[in-house]
């Protein structure tokens, strides 16, 4: 959503964007319902009472989302700054806001909805706090320039008394929103802590704001339908009709057949009697082939690896890397968007002198982010690779291939501290050996 920055932002303009935002709400609700397992299969028209009507749903959206977010930031993002003071302030800010959980929820929401928001505010101790926010009750409007800078944000909803409530966040002023969507008015002014910018930051997976599983919605709906029909066929087989051809059967005989599970016909016309079950044409092989094809396409199209596949864990390091390549590429694209949003978060943090000194307001530009993929590691292979790199590359480069080393520089310092002691002990041992030889072992 965009607006001309030279035009005045009136109550009517805000109300119009709220109506536009409401048109997106069914899509947001549908995507979250999919994540929660409330699939289309449960909304289909009911079949006749005498027909099996199973409704089975495999929660591919949740599996895809949780697998990808676990791979993307199951290992929390590390932040570092060359200035130790700034580094400590950032660490304090992250600890205050339980940032590992915050970023995990942001990543999950962005994957489900395609976008989500983070709201910054000051608590009663004048500390900067952030909290994730669903796009179901918040949106940002950007200007219509090439850069598309944030222009204003709105958060709104209906309270317990069915009364409209909301807040407007602009570049220079914030307001309470009162009335209704059709008769919206700016109410009391709210404190504005971040001059020239918004307290709201958008996190998104891609420029199209598509959910990570939105491209395979039709595939998992088809899978659920095929699986449900498969279950219906099983029920049909269990309850199929018994047919008597060439014989008249009364109700008492039917009860006897049901209880004793015995059918006995005799007489001159007994050879003309045929008793059998009414069979439905069997499409088991075709259904299984369809289910396999759909499952394969779901993971191929979503670009998320099926880590529960029985052959996945038997792959070597190189083969595993190829299987994870598509998901790795997807994670790299998301990483760039995620890092850009984090820059905006720490820019807000550094803009307040209560957080950092005034001359360090641009410190956010020098923050280094380290994203580590949460994937299976073969430490033995990594150790062999590091050993081969020793002498060819620097010690830091060789150690960087080891996943068990979280901070390479700290590890190098530890090695340097241990080496003199090791060398001293080795020389001392040699001296003792030489002394023993000279005295003839006495």
Number of C-alpha atoms within 10 A of each C-alpha: 12 16 19 12 14 7 8 9 14 12 16 14 13 21 18 15 19 18 12 12 17 14 11 12 14 11 13 20 13 15 23 17 15 23 21 12 16 15 23 19 17 15 9 10 7 11 10 8 7 6 11 17 16 19 19 18 20 14 16 23 28 18 16 23 23 18 19 24 22 18 21 25 20 18 16 18 17 14 14 16 17 11 11 10 11 21 16 13 15 22 15 12 19 16 11 13 14 14 17 16 11 15 20 20 17 24 28 21 25 28 29 27 26 24 26 26 22 21 16 20 19 12 10 7 6 10 14 20 16 23 17 21 21 17 21 19 16 21 24 21 18 18 17 15 11 6 8 13 14 21 21 25 21 22 21 19 14 12 10 7 6 8 11 16 17 21 21 20 22 23 16 13 18 23 19 18 24 18 14 14 19 11 10 20 18 17 15 12 13 13 12 18 19 19 14 11 21 24 22 28 24 24 26 24 26 19 9 9 15 17 23 23 27 16 12 20 18 12 18 24 19 17 24 23 21 18 21 19 18 19 17 17 21 13 15 15 14 9 11 14 12 11 12 14 12 13 14 8 10 8 8 9 12 13 11 12 13 11 9 9 9 8 11 6 12 8 6 7 10 12 10 9 13 12 13 10 12 12 11 10 7 9 10 11 9 9 15 14 10 16 20 11 13 21 15 13 15 24 17 15 13 21 21 25 21 19 13 10 9 8 9 14 11 10 12 11 14 9 12 16 14 13 17 19 15 17 21 20 12 19 23 15 13 20 17 13 17 21 17 13 18 20 17 19 20 18 18 24 26 25 21 18 12 12 19 18 13 12 9 14 18 13 20 21 13 13 19 13 14 12 18 16 18 16 14 12 13 12 13 10 13 19 17 11 15 19 14 12 16 14 9 10 12 11 16 16 14 20 25 18 17 20 15 13 12 13 12 18 14 12 15 14 10 11 11 11 11 11 11 11 10 11 11 11 12 11 11 11 12 12 11 10 12 12 13 12 10 9 8 8 9 7
